[in-house]
Amino acid sequence: MDRFIIGGGRRLKGKVRISGAKNAVLPIMAASIIARERSLLTNVPQLADVRTMMELFNHLGIGVRLKGNRLEIDPSGLDRYDAPYEIVKRMRASIYVLGGLIARLGKAVVSLPGGCAIGPRPIDLHLKGLSELGVEINLSRGYIHARARRMRGKEIFLEGPKGTSVGATINVMLAATRAKGKTVIYPAACEPEVIDTARFLKKMGVRITGEGTHRLVVEGGRPVSGARHRVIPDRIEAGTDAVAAAITKGDVVLEGCCPDHLTVVIEKLREIGVEVKAKNRTLRVKAEGRPGPTEIVVAPYPGFPTDMQAQFMALLSLSRGTSVIVETIFENRFMQAVELMRMGARISIEGN
Ligand code: UD1
């Protein structure tokens, strides 16, 4: 590729501060409603999805106040248990209030999320896990009606056709805080956002072990209280900025990130010739010349994240030689390829 549009622009230089993780703050917000007392979250990113979750909380009677990056949640006034389609259709992660409401009230009526741009994204594993815990689930007119009469902890097998599920692991973990006895989620998703949610629940008084492994154990039925928590940095934002630095042959310092959550992404960048230096909570990304080619196979954490696949496709379009990217988690996640092709990238897609 001699002629490429994004490669020819200004080199990115300077420092960027990485925000808190969207995919951690949303389930942590849902976790906060299992208590009656207030919780305080810091390092909260200012994003539309956070505001959508706040809107849903307002609807449920939960007090929320976002000041800068501090979010105060007061769930004492919770007086509804329904999540309407108008909100859930805008943000799939609203589905996390299902687990939160079951844990707090023993009942919930939550709209089915429907499809999204990257495929049908089913929630069968969420519902399977919840029913095994003793939650009665009925689907009617596009809504999930959930009612927990007697919830008992048990071993729940939660593997789907694509492997572990972040969302199902979190929803079942939240609901399991109400179930008497031990719930073992196997195989549990190991993503840092699952760990961060588990850590917040532990601060609330829930007994959890094994977070970050495939065997996550929740001992439910104990009293819980509000908690304070600092949300982990967003690994996808950091990875995206790192790729932007590489694409523009820039020299960028990413502050306030967690390099440990980016091991595979950093390894891939180094493999294709990008200089990456990690020091405590800082990454310095420097690139000169065109990247080399590589092969990427997307996998659940600690594998290569599906959420970084599109950015790497853009970067590898600039490379000398042929790269191969295999997406294993979401169908329809190569939508960016056609846009890159319009810009002159040479890409061929196999499979569906
Ligand atoms: C989360 C992230 C998303 C990321 C994805 C995979 C949030 C808010 N979103 O999405 O950014 O791309 O993890 O790392 O955290 N599946 C089923 N049945 C289910 C649930 C999932 O078959 O009940 C399938 C999905 O279609 C997909 C795979 O399992 O193929 C993994 O999905 P999952 O980990 O659940 O993704 P999300 O939690 O939706």
Boltz pocket constraint, residues with backbone or C-beta under 6 A from the ligand:
constraints:
  - pocket:
      binder: B
      contacts: [[A, 22], [A, 23], [A, 26], [A, 93], [A, 120], [A, 121], [A, 122], [A, 123], [A, 124], [A, 125], [A, 126], [A, 127], [A, 160], [A, 161], [A, 162], [A, 163], [A, 164], [A, 165], [A, 166], [A, 167], [A, 168], [A, 189], [A, 193], [A, 306], [A, 307], [A, 328], [A, 329], [A, 330]]
      max_distance: 6.0
